[in-house]
Amino acid sequence: MKTLISVLIIAVFATFSEANPILNQPQALESFKLSETQHQNGASCSYTVTIKTSCSSSRYTRDQISLAFGDAYGNQVYAPRIDDPSSGAFERCSTDTYEVHGPCTHQICYLYLYRSGSDGWKPEKVTVYGYYTKAVTFYYNTFIPSGTWYGFNLCHGSSSSVSKATV
């Protein structure tokens, strides 16, 4: 019995340690575009989003920052232009908190950031808290490339769960 438990523990550990390494690193999703109505329609749930900027980021950024997250069922929340350079948002070693409204989701399994500008920005992690979902944290710790959606899709299945509606 002890051997069986050891084998099961090893099998579970091996399964998690052999997970697709792509899931552990943010990826570009260049075809990801959102419509403005995605944010305006069905705004019935509130989310708290905390973004910790890395201590190895630029001192500050004036870049435009947007984010989008959602679940595996096509429910998507879009927050355009969460940046505000005059407020000191996204300064090195800082944590910024936002309240975002959008459609209610099941468990959040993808999150993408969009950065436009020349200053550069390196988020350490982004955590989303929702009333109906467990808090989820996405670890970036890399500079976000300018002009592309960049992040994680940990939804089971394919990237088809991410909306590709055009602006």
ZISULZI-V794967 format. One line per field, one symbol per residue. ss: DSSP state (H for helix, E for strand, - for the rest). psi: psi as a letter, one per 20 degrees, with the letter a starting at -180 (. if undefined). burial: 1 if it has 24 or more other C-alpha atoms within 12 Angstrom, else 0. A space follows every 10 residues. Layout:
ss = ???
psi = ???
burial = ???
This chain:
ss = -HHHHHHHHH HHHHHHH--- HHHH--EE-- -----HHHHH ----EEEEEE EEE------- ---EEEEEEE -----EEEE- ----HHH--- ----EEEEEE EE-------E EEEEEE---- -EEEEEEEEE -----EEEEE EEE--E--EE EEE-----HH H------
psi = ghgggggggg ggghghijqo hhhipqqqnh joqqqhhhhh qkniqqqppp oppqijrqhr qjqpprqpra aijjppppnq miqnhiijqk qpjrpqpqpp qaqqrappiq pqqpppaihq pnqgqppppq gjqqqpppof lqppqqjqpp bqnjqpcrji ipqkqq.
burial = 0000000000 0000000000 0010011110 0111000110 0000111111 1111001101 1111111111 1111111111 0110000011 1111010101 1111111111 1111110001 1111111111 0000011111 1111100111 1111000010 1110000
